[in-house]
Amino acid sequence: MSETGNQFAGAASRSTKHGPHLDEELEHEVQGLLRAERSTRAEEWRDVEAPAEGDPDVDLAPDATLVGGTPVGMDPEAVAVRAELARWLVRHDFPSTGAQLVEKAQEHYAPDAVVAELRRLPADQTFERIGDVVRALGYPTET
């Protein structure tokens, strides 16, 4: 980044791998997959290959142990809850009230379980980040 005269050379003037048009094309390509939670390809050969017989199942926390352990002060359930909430509430959703977070989760097509969990939040309290949400829901957070 550099300054030229009184003009700051920000993100718009820096080079990137690809432009906004290609970003939108790539996002459009995966929207069906994200919304349907299954493959939406018409040609079977384009689908991801299923695991072979005898291969272990892929899971968020196989055998209920998280790789690398859990942060100090948290248990595996709290880590899983925070990750699931963060999956459906993105950074630009904050700061928001509890009621606004419910609306935003619904706009992001969050599962009913996530929306129900967010409905437990005080409707008029403002939350600055996902950690505040998790704490308000009664889950332990990092110490």
Secondary structure by P-SEA (a helix, b strand, c coil): cccccccccccccccccccaaaaaaaaaaaaaaaaacccccccccccccccccccccccccccccccccccccccaaaaaaaaaaaaccccccccccaaaaaaaaaaacccaaaaaaaaacccccccccaaaaaaaacccccc
